[in-house]
Structures are given as structure tokens and as C-alpha cells.
Amino acid sequence: MTQTSWIGKSVKRVEDARLLTGRGTYIDDHPPVANACHAAIVRSPLPHARIRGYDLSAALALDGVVGAITGEDVARHTKPFPVGVTAPIHYYCAATDRVRFVGEPVAVVVARNRYIAEDAADLVRVDYDPLPVVVDPERALDTAAPVLHDAVGSNLAGHRRLVYGDPDRAFREADVVVSERFSFPKYGSTPIETYGVIVRWDPLDGVCTVWSNFMGPFIMHPLTARVLGLPENKLRFIVPADIGGSFGIKSSIYPYIALIALAAKRLGVPVKWIEDRREHLLASSSGTDRVAYREVAARKDGTILGMRFKWLDNVGGYIRSPEPGCSFRPTGNFVGPYRFQHLEVDASVVMTNKSLTGPNRGYACGHLYFETEGMMDRLADRLGLDPVEVRRRNLVQADQFPYRTPTGGLYDSGDYPAAFDKALELARYDDLRREQAKARAAGRYVGIGLALAVDPSVSNMGYVATALDPQFRAKPEYLPKSGAVDAATIKIDPLGRVTAILGTTPQGQGHQTVVSQIVADELGLTPPDVTVVDEMDTFTRVWSISSGTYSSRFGSVGTSAVALAARKLKAKLVDYAAHLMELPASSLEFRDGAVRPRSGKGPSYSIKDLAGRAHWNTESLPDGMEPALQATAVFGFTVAKAVDAEDRVNSSNTYGFIAEVMAVEVDPETAAITILRYVTVHDAGTIINPMIAEGQIYGGALHGLGGALYEELAYDEHGQFLTGTFMDYLVPTASEAPQIDIAHIVSPSPLTPLGSKGLGESSSMTAPAVIANAVSDALAPLGIKINELPMTPSKLWKAIDRAQRSHATPERQR
Amino acid sequence: MIARSEATPPRSANGDNANNENANENGRVGATPRWNANGATGRVGATPRWNANDENGRVGATRFFLRPPSIQAGLKDPATMKPPKFEYHAPKSLEEALAALGRYGGDAKVLAGGQSLMPLLNFRLARPAALVDLNRIASLAYIREQDGQIRFGAMTRQRTIEFSSVVAQRLPLLKEATRWVGHLPIRTRGTIGGSIAHADPSAEYPAVLAALEGEVVARGAKGERVIRAADLFQTYLTTTLAPDEILTEVRLPAMPAGAGYALEEFARRHGDFAIIGIAALVVREGQRCKLARLATAGAGPVPVRLRAAEEILEREGLGDAAVEAAARRATELVNPDADIHASADYRRHLTGVLTKRALTRAIGVARG
């Protein structure tokens, strides 16, 4: 029998049968505690106002109402959450003195059921004193703008100027400098399952147990404990086996955990809150809207000497951790796949009367590459070069890996030129250009876009400190931060069956499937032989502050922990068998599910055999061997280091690569965009399950296209929220999904036991760039460049109409 | 019968597929009410186009997805349904329905397919004292041909219309329009009466009713009256139906044999309400145009008949120049609003573009 490799096979997802037949266990299916009461949250209808008082009398008089809490209780009984900047911003789990965005929680009503709670929430009267409003991040920094937080004195939550190399010199010595302003919209993720929290606060043992669909990072656990005034070992977070999607958004559920926990404590009953869709759109989380000013300095031949980024990231009414990750999460890969060494980043984090932000698939990389890839095309345009050539000239080369970026990133492996070539070849780039020329001659608007990106996975917690001034970080009392850790336990039962236990919080990624593949390979089994348990429980699982399923971690760090745990267990089996066989362990190996002599001659011990002996007869164990067949491995990246004094940080741990080519046609009459071809090539190292990888890439691409074409959490200038339903917040559906041609190249990571990297965010970070570039190219004859998303047909038509009016030529009059 | 909305889901009397009751529980896509971009009333973040003066919206309707997972699981905790309190009537006859409606003096809503009213209730934008559910009145679902008209019972589902052979033969424009209505689950519940009585000006059926010069039958305590399309729509979501009247029938004249037709629509996504839709009908005699009909969706507070553009075709024939002129004229006949999806200028421009496209296609398929 030869060992089968399950890694690399499109093994069917073991999760799907239960999910597709309605047997998943999501938070709302969860009755973990009897007699839970139901919460409805009263939210601010105003974008900015002082709270003068509350009148709960009518609400409390309603039959079936258990009680209510308001901002006064929040101020009295909780602490504000620590924030990622030094500005004195008091962010509580609900508004205490002022409301700062439409939808901000102001009170919680708890009742026997949700109907009554909703009815009662309607009866809560809050007396507001309206204040002036600002929603635009540039306007918010005007001296005349209303200030949201008096203690801060302005709306600037944080500002850093990061300098790498000598950007001033690069710009002095450049043949050309190209400048552009970009604006990126605020959009979220709209997972099918919304936020949900159930809390039981046991007055006897003092333990507060929280069931929720929180997905990590578990740094939020100690933060929440602190806010609630609890020791960490009295706060228990449990996450059910199934989470109905997240894409980063559910990491920001933690203020609601604190709020519902407070309600449970004050009212003395278990409380359940399931967010509705309106609440989700209104006040869950989203990426930032950003205004960016970009400059690139280059030589005539297209070689980039340096860049300048100036960003205003709009984090809404408060800055909620892990913001300002919106600016600094990609620090290590600020330069993307390009070799230039000189960079200046001027990052302002601005507060306005909009809802709060946080990680959203691609966390800040969609913004980054939309701008950078737009600049690459503008540079090509300025120099009269093909955009392919400009990119090729600047790519990090295959022999430069591992590559240290000027901002501290350590790109572990890759072959960017090869992946780019593969994308061009798959798209038949030269043919596309010929077809485009023909179409243009016929008066049609066909364009080709490119986008290249370094795809970072597994955030190093240390990046958050980039937001802090180096002088602040140099203080002796400052504690440096770093790390990216995951744990797994594998055990073999007396009959030789294997269980793998994770502390991850999958939201549909298929961890059970992937882990069963890895363990099957390591132990010579088949995937069905392995039971995978992946619920999270902070009281029973091994975890650290970086635990969770976010930043495309699992394919890199989670899988590594699993492989290492299996190897540890294998080594123990070999040692045990060596003892039984009275042979030196070095003469044995674990192969095809059994421990065998390396020579191939002599008896072997199967897992089942060894398991039976080890469990039933501990006397058979060698001296000093721990009984029980189980192993826990905690894998941590050693390349995750704290940010240095020059603001350099390896902000992620493994780095993949994406190369995309898209062809579009724009109907100049309706401004409708048709995607003619979309090719995406990924390098995420070893691919464990190609089917799951493909699903991630499709989903990521569609998510990115959502932001580019459809989705925006829009506000009017008075701070009123305009997109509170799926009528107005448009999410692309299957009907809008283009055909996507996916291919991979494989540059295994030297940092992970399996060579794998993450790719869960994947094309979400390139889709906005590639389609903006394609549409810009299509409309080049009209002089239109896309520098603002989403490209709604109405906005695009306005640009087309204006351009046609200013330089219409007869050939374009169809 | 009076119940809170946690009552058992009503099953339609005319054999609708019960599985559709909660076919798109979370996917309110395309079915939710349309919000006014700058209306500041109502619930946080959901600013309704449902105005204060909207005592209309009669056969407004329901997708009564009263089976959240917790109920399916046999638990008593209906955690996902949140309309305000209302009384619920499920009459078995039209007379009972009218009697129930009459008791509330305009404070009751009529429930048909539920594709708009249920979201309005759940957002607490609509707060009727009572719902009168027509789904048990089997006699309100039919398609009949009579006196040169095709007559639809108000509760005829859009999905039924989509596959009706009578509609295919006699009203191909309606068939084409139906394919633009939402998505399959929506059409399976949505009714022709509900769509027209709801009077969303971006919806397809009101545009078809206007283009074909159809009429509706309204029944009230005082009897029955017939309302012509031109006299039905007043403004957004507002019709001339009285609060105690129920729209019972929709009548569309059969299209002349060989008539050319087309429905052109532009929406941001498949299944969305139209940013602009144009329903076109032409009856040709050679290059001459015997009759032209053009009506809009999305181009104003009510479906707009583009009579002056029609006249250009009837006067000048069906040549390219006449089509161009009609399309140009169409842009002058509409006064669209802006919202989050499209500016007024863009809508006006699209009116011209789609008028031309609809006419070109309609002329292409017209015989005679």
C-alpha cells in the first residue's frame, strides 16, 4: 500500500451536508441556556446629539418586559474600551453622553420575547439635543468642523508620518512624477447570518458565559473582560460550530458582547440578542471610506523610485480596535509586489458621524491596491508604455526571496513574474489588445485592466503598534507586541480512531474538511477516519490573544498547528513501538498508518494496535512516557516581531501573490459595464483543497466587485443613513457573478510545515483595482479615469456625458 | 380571528407552493420597499418612500415567512419576526374581506403576495391596525379571456402569469415584463393585483397597465367600479382606490395580432426595481404606424404614458428618424426624481436610450 496524499485533492466538504439540509448549529439555533430573555437595542436616530435624558416608563410598563439599561448604566458599570491610539477617545459599548452616529446603541430593552422587546424599544423616549454633523473625512479636519470628541479637540484620532528610505530624494531625481486623488467607499460584508450574542451571568460563581458568533482575534476577550470589570478567567467565550459567514465583520461584535453582558448582569436573567439586517447595515462594522492622495516618482523607462501615500481613513464616530488597522495592517506590504525602496506614508485617521469600522475582507488592502494599481496605469499612460511593461520592470524577482521590503515585510516565497506571465497567457493578453483595437475602431468601449498584489496572510499582532509614535513605544513602561499563534490537539482513542480539536472559529471555510485531509496524510488514514471538532471555548481550548479565524490565518497558521500536533503524536507512536519492538527508534519510521522498520523487514505496529495497547495497558509504556495518546501543538511564527524604531514591521507572516487581468466593455449609452474576461492567478503556496480555494477566490472576487460596482454604506451630508435595506445596499448576487478563470502557481512557504499560506481574502483586494483599471482603459478615448468607487452607472454616465460634450468626435456618434 | 403575527402561516387557498412561504427569508432583495433618499421620518436608517399620506397600497401584500428556524425547530420563541401588533383577518370570501376592511376605516392593510408589505411591517414603517389577508379567497385567482380583454383575478401570482399560455398568446408584453419582476421566489408569491395596487412607479406591471390602457376593478361596500389605468395612479405608492375598496381584477386588452412589443429595462442588478423601464407596443402597416404605446417605469411618481412620443410615430411612421425623434421627445416628457441609485438627469437620459431600444426591438418583431 502506498500512502495516498489527501492534501491537494478537492475532498468534498464534510460541513456541507449539515449546512445544506438546515442542520447547522448557528447562534440563533442555540438554546444553550434555559429561559433566556430577548433584547432589542434602542438606537440613535440622530447622527450627532447630546443625550439629555431617558424615559423608560412606558417601556417598563409593558407586560412582559423584564427591564432595560441605558447609557447611564453603561457609564456607571463598565469601562471604555481601550483604543489603538493615544488620543483620549472614550468608546463605550453604548452611547453615554452623546450619540455620534445614526444607529449607535443608547439603551437595551429586555423582555420575555423579541416581539415584546421590540414593542418596548419603540416606547423608550430619549431626549436629544442635536449637534452639527460632519461625515466627510476631509471636511472633518477643517477647523470649523464640528468636533465629535471634545477631549480630543479635533476629529483626528491619530496621525502618523512614516518615512522609509529617502523619498524626497527619489522625487527630486525622478524623470516623472504622477499624482492622483482616489476615493474608496465604505462597505461591509453582509454575511447571511448577522451578529448574535447570548449571555448568562452566574451570580454564584461569578462567571459570565457568552455564546456568540465572534470570530476573533481573541485579544478582544481580555479587552471585554476589562470593560466588564471581570478577571479573564471569569469571562467565558463560546463560539458554536457554525458561523454563517463573517469576512472579518464579526470581529467587531465584541462591544455588543459587553452590552448584552451588562444587560444580563443588571437584570439578572440570561439575555439573547440576534441582530437584524437593518441593524447590521446600520451599525455592525465596515471598512473605512478613504480619501487618498498618491504620488509616484519614476524614471523614463518606468522604473519606480519612490511613492508618497497620503490617506484619510474615516473610522466613524469612535475609533474601535483593531483600528487604525485600516491604515497600518498592510505596513509590511505597503510597496506591494514592487521593488522601490523609498516611501512616505502620511496616514490620518479621522472620526466623523458615520458608523464604526474594522476588519473587512482584505482589511485595507483593497484600498491600497486600488490606489497603487491605478497609479501603475497612470504612470504607464504618462510614459507611453504598456501597463504590463511598467509592472514587469518593477516586480520583485524570483531570486530575491525571501524578500525584505523597505517597510519591514518579509515576503517568504514567490515568483511574481511567472505568475504575472501565467495570467497574461491565460487571458491571451496580446489577442485582447488586438480585439480592443478593433472594437475601438468600431466605436466600442472595450478596456483591459491589470492588477497585481501581494496577498498577506496571518496578521502579526505587532502591526497595531505602528499607529503609535516611536517615542511612545520607546518608553520603558510600553510593552512591545508581536505574534501569530494557533493550537491544535490530536488524540487517538482506544480503538485507534482519531479526533482533532481546534480552537478556531470557521465561518464557512471548511476547517473540518481541511484538517481531516492533513491528519489523514500525516497518520496514513482517510479523511473520514478523522473527527474534527472546531468549536471555540476559552475555558477549554488552548488559545492566545491572536487566536481566531481572520486575516486568512487558517491555511497558514492553523494548518501548521495541526500538522505539528500530528507529527508530535507520530513521534510518540514511534517511540512507543520502538519500546515494544525493542529496537532503536531511529531504525523505525511511521509509514502507511503503521510504525515499521525502515529496512522494510520485520513486523509493524498499526495505529489501532498501538492505541489499544497504550490505553489498556499503561505498563507497556516505556519509562517516562506520558500515558494517553494525544498531542497538542502550538505553532507560532518566529518572523512575527514587534515594530522597530524605524516603523518597520513584518505585519503579516506569509505572503501570497495575485495577478489579475480583466476585459470589460462599457455601453456608453447606459454606462453598463460588462465583464468580458476575468483571469486570476494565485500563489498561496501549497493548496490543501483546491475546491475550497477556488470558492474563496470566487467569493473574494465577487466581494471586491461588490465594492467596486454596487455596495456602499451611504450617508447624506446631514449624516442620515441611506442604505438600511438590501433595496439600497446592493450586494452582487449569482446573476451578477462573472465567469472567472482561476489558476495557481505554487511557491511553498518555507515558514509553514505544509508550505501553505492563506488565501481567504484573495481577490477581494484586487477586484476593485482590476475593474477600475479596465473601465478606465475602456473609456480612455474619452479621457476618463476611474479614481472613485463604487462606479455606479449613474456616476459613470455623468462622466461619459461630460466627456462626450467636451470632446465629441463624429466617429463616436453612433 | 385575531392573532398576533406569530400565528400559523396562512396558506394560500389556490394551491400555492407552501415551500415558498419562507423562500427568501433573509433575501429581501428586490422585495423591500423603496426608501426616499431624503425622507427623514420613521425608523433609523430606513427612510421610507412610504409617505405619511399613503393610505393606499391596498393589495400591498405579504410574504408571510412566519416560520423562522426557531419555530421550525418546534420552539416557541419567534425571535426573528418583529412587526408591530396588528389584528389579522383571513377571510374566505371577498364579502368577508370587505366587511373586515370596512371596520377599520382606512386603518387596515390588504395582504396579497406580501413582497412589499411584510418588509414594511417588519421595519415598522407600516403600522396598520389590521391586516386583511386575501390568500384564502380562491375566487380571486384566475385568468380569463372575455370581451377582448384578458382578466386577471387580483390574487393571480406572477409566476402563474409567466407560464400562462393565454398570456403568451394574447399579452406577450406582459409575459416579457413578468420576467423582469424580482426573482423566482418573489414572483411565486407576488400577485398582479398586489403589484398594481402597491403602485410602485418603478415596477413593471403598472407600466404595462399604462401602456396597454388596461383597467382595474375595485370592490367596496358601495359596490363595484372600474378604474382606467390613467385614473388609477396618483403618486408614489398611492392610487385612487378608496380605503374600504379592494382591487379585485386587472383587465388588459388583448394585444392586436402581430403587434410588436418590447420591455426594455435598466437596473443595477438583475431583479431589482427598474432605474428606468420602457414598455413599448407598436401596430404596424408596412412602414406606417397604426398605433404606438409607450409607458415608463421609474421615470416619475407614477407610470408615465409618453403620448407625444407615440404621436410622432403614428404621424411619421417607423423609420429610424421617427424613432430617434420619439426617443428624444420621451426625455422631455418625464420628470424623474433622483435617489441613491440614479440621478434625475441619468434617468431622463435612459428614458431616451431605452425608448429607442424598446421601439427598435418592437418594430423588429411587429408583423403587418
Contacts between the chains, C-beta under 8 A, distances in Angstrom:
chain1	res1	chain2	res2	distance
A	22	B	69	7.4
A	22	B	72	7.8
A	28	B	69	6.4
A	28	B	70	6.8
A	28	B	79	6.5
A	28	B	80	7.3
A	29	B	69	5.9
A	29	B	70	7.5
A	29	B	73	6.9
A	31	B	75	7.0
A	38	B	77	7.5
A	38	B	79	6.1
A	43	B	44	5.2
A	44	B	44	7.1
A	45	B	43	7.7
A	45	B	44	4.8
A	102	B	44	5.7
A	102	B	45	5.9
A	103	B	44	5.5
A	103	B	45	5.8
A	113	B	77	6.1
A	113	B	78	6.9
A	113	B	79	7.3
A	114	B	77	7.6
A	114	B	78	7.0
A	114	B	79	4.6
A	114	B	80	7.4
A	114	B	81	7.6
A	114	B	82	6.4
A	115	B	4	7.0
A	115	B	6	7.2
A	115	B	78	7.0
A	115	B	81	7.2
A	115	B	82	6.7
A	118	B	82	4.6
A	118	B	84	7.9
A	118	B	124	7.8
A	119	B	84	6.9
A	119	B	85	6.8
A	122	B	84	7.4
A	122	B	124	7.1
A	192	B	26	5.8
A	272	B	79	7.2
A	274	B	79	5.7
A	274	B	80	6.9
A	276	B	80	7.6
A	276	B	82	7.0
A	277	B	26	7.0
A	277	B	28	7.3
A	278	B	43	7.3
A	278	B	44	7.7
A	278	B	45	6.1
A	278	B	46	5.9
A	278	B	123	6.6
A	281	B	45	6.8
A	282	B	44	6.3
A	282	B	45	4.3
A	669	B	353	4.6
A	670	B	266	5.5
A	670	B	350	6.4
A	670	B	353	6.0
A	671	B	346	7.9
A	672	B	266	7.1
A	710	B	268	6.4
A	710	B	269	6.8
A	714	B	340	5.9
A	716	B	37	7.2
A	716	B	38	6.4
A	720	B	38	7.6
A	720	B	40	6.2
A	720	B	45	8.0
A	720	B	47	6.6
A	721	B	44	7.3
A	721	B	45	4.0
A	722	B	35	7.5
A	722	B	37	6.1
A	722	B	47	7.1
A	722	B	340	5.2
A	723	B	45	7.8
A	723	B	340	6.8
A	724	B	35	7.2
A	724	B	43	7.8
A	724	B	44	7.4
A	724	B	45	3.4
A	724	B	46	4.0
A	724	B	47	7.5
A	725	B	28	6.7
A	725	B	32	4.6
A	725	B	33	7.7
A	725	B	35	6.8
A	725	B	46	6.0
A	725	B	119	7.3
A	725	B	123	7.5
A	726	B	27	7.5
A	726	B	28	5.2
A	726	B	29	4.9
A	726	B	32	6.2
A	727	B	28	7.7
A	727	B	29	7.9
A	727	B	30	7.6
A	727	B	32	4.4
A	727	B	33	7.0
A	727	B	34	5.9
A	727	B	35	6.7
A	727	B	272	7.9
A	727	B	273	7.5
A	728	B	35	6.0
A	728	B	340	5.4
A	728	B	341	7.6
A	730	B	268	5.7
A	730	B	269	5.7
A	730	B	272	7.2
A	731	B	29	7.7
A	732	B	269	6.9
A	733	B	29	6.8
A	733	B	269	6.4
A	733	B	270	7.1
A	733	B	271	7.5
A	735	B	269	6.7
A	735	B	270	3.6
A	735	B	271	6.7
A	736	B	269	5.6
A	736	B	270	6.8
A	792	B	268	7.1
A	792	B	341	7.0
A	792	B	342	7.7
A	793	B	266	7.4
A	793	B	268	6.6
A	793	B	275	7.5
A	793	B	342	7.3
A	793	B	346	7.3
A	794	B	275	7.8
A	794	B	341	6.7
A	794	B	342	4.2
A	794	B	343	5.1
A	794	B	346	4.3
A	797	B	346	5.1
A	797	B	349	6.7
A	798	B	343	6.9
A	798	B	345	7.4
A	798	B	346	6.8
A	801	B	345	7.9
A	801	B	349	7.2
